[in-house]
C-alpha cells in the first residue's frame, strides 16, 4: 500500500458523507473532521441527544449544516434503510462517503457460555446492519464521481482471540464483506471499499473491554483523523480492497508531511 498525503487538508466541499455511530467516540470525531473540511455530514446513531450535541458542535463552528438521522441498528428494518437511501438520493443526488463506524461489543465470554441473545444482537448491529445500509445506499454511492465505503474492523477480526466471541466473528465478517464488495465493484464502479483497524483508542467500547486500563495511555479519536480524512479524500482513490492498519497509515502520512517540510 503506497500513498502520498499532501500537507494541504483534503477539501471535501460538496461531498455528502454518512457516518454511523456519529454520536460518540471515533464516529463523532470523524463527523467533526469531515465537516471541518466542508462536507455535509449525515449523523446516524441510536441516541438523539448525542447526535444533537454533535450537530450543535458543528453549527457552533460555522460549518455546513449536518443532518440528524436517529436509527437503532439493532431493530432497524430493510424498509428503514431503503427509506434513508431514497432520501439521500432525493435530497443530494449522490452519496460520496459511507463510514461504517457503529459497533457493539456484546461482552467477552467463552463460546460455551456465550449468551445467544448477545450473539444475535452483535451480529445484527455489526454485520446485518452493515449489509442492509450498504445495499440501500449503493445506488447513491455509485452516482458519485469518486465514492468511498470505509468499514471499521479490529485486530480480533484479523486474528481470532479467545473470549471475544461474536465481536471477533462479526469483524471477520466485516473483512469478508469488504473483500466481496471490493471484488464486485473493482472494475465496474468508482466506489472504493476498504476496512480500517483503529486499534486501541480512548473510547467507551475500549473502556468496557479493558476496564482496568488507563485511558490516558491511549490515543484519542481526534488523533486518528488524518487517516480518516485521507481515506475519504481523492488522494486515496488508488486504495481498494485493503485491510488498513491505522498506525501504519498514520506513520506514512506523518512521514510524507515531514518530507514536504
Secondary structure, DSSP 8 states (H G I E B T S, - for coil): ------SS----TT-EEEEETTTSHHHHHHHHHHHHTT-EEEEEES-HHHHHHHHHHHHHTT----EEEE--TTT--HHHHHHHHHHHHHHHS---EEEE----------GGG--HHHHHHHHIIIIIHHHHHHHHHHHHHHTSSSEEEEEE--GGGTS--TT-HHHHHHHHHHHHHHHHHHHHHTTT-SEEEEEEE--SBSSHHHHHH-TTS-GGGSB-GGGGHHHHHHTTSGGGTT--S-EEEHHHHHHHHHHHHHHH-
